Every structure is written in C-alpha cells, then in structure tokens.
C-alpha cells in the first residue's frame, strides 16, 4: 500500500505501513490458532480458564471512570468502557505499526472479545440485576449503561443494542482469526 508522501512526511509512523509484516513461524501460527479456537470455544460455552483474561480489563474499565471524572459525569461513566476498548485498540495499533502480526492479532482479538462482556452489561441496563463493581464501593454506584442509555434516550432499546454489540464482537473475533491465517498462509500479500 503506497501512502501519499505528504502523509508520511507529517506522520513518520505511517511510513511503517509500507513495510512488510514480520513472518510468523509455523509453530507460532499453530499455537496462536489453537489459542484462538479454544478461546472461541470457551466463549461459546460461557466457561473456561481463558475467560479469566477479562479480569485484566476490569481494573482498566474502573480506571477509565477515574481518569475521565474530570470531564463531567457523562464522560466519567462512559470513560470506563472507552478505556476498556481503547487499551487493546491502542496496543493493536502499536503492533500494526511495528508490522508484528501476532501482537496485532492478539490485541485486536481482545478488543473484539471485550464487546461480549460489554454487551452483557448493556443488556442489563433496564433490569439492573448484575452485581456492580466500583472503585471505593458505596451505595451511590451508577449502572453505566442505564445512565448512558437513559441520557441518550435509547434505554428502551438496551437489548437490541447489546445484541448488535455482541454480534460485532463475534464477527470481529472471527475476522481477526481469518486475517491472522491469511497473513500466515500468504505472506507475499503481507503489505
């Protein structure tokens, strides 16, 4: 892919997009493929040790609330989910700029996987039956999606929005596995 010179002059990091991707060894490819397939299987069953990876993103979600609290209540509430998605997206971008397909695929996969627990939280917006976590606890804990959907006027559509989010997550994870496989099988198309 050739980018206009003016873009690469202004943003030298974009010049990296013209470099070829690093090759993936056979052992690494089959190891990662087994990981992704097992992860997808465990997700479909809603149980498994790999799903504990979600626990890593909980403190990041809660940290987003703290980070964005300086910008008002709405952004503070939205900041949890924003940071939960931003961290794997930023890491995927970092690895993509370094042309490392394994890191790019893993972080992209986790980005899309995070849409699944987010969709569960969204679907609970009206019912508010899920136990809530917060930094410091207390009785003033806000259900993120009840608050956000309520302010956006779409609370009555919480389950439909959640279903679309869940679908996007599954579709994205399958796309990432397909992209990673394509990078391995046809490295000459690696640019």
VENHUHU-V861469 format. One line per field, one symbol per residue. psi: psi as a letter, one per 30 degrees, with the letter a starting at -180 (. if undefined). A space follows every 10 residues. Layout:
psi=???
//
This chain:
psi=kklkeeefee ifffffffll kklkleeeee eeeeeeeeee eeeffgklef fffffefeee eeeeeeegff gleeeeeffe eeeeeeeeee eeeeeeffhj eeeeeeeeee eeeffeeeee eefgeeehfk kkkljfalfg kkjefeeeee ffggefgeee eeeeeeeeee eeeeeeeeee eeeeeiffgf .
//
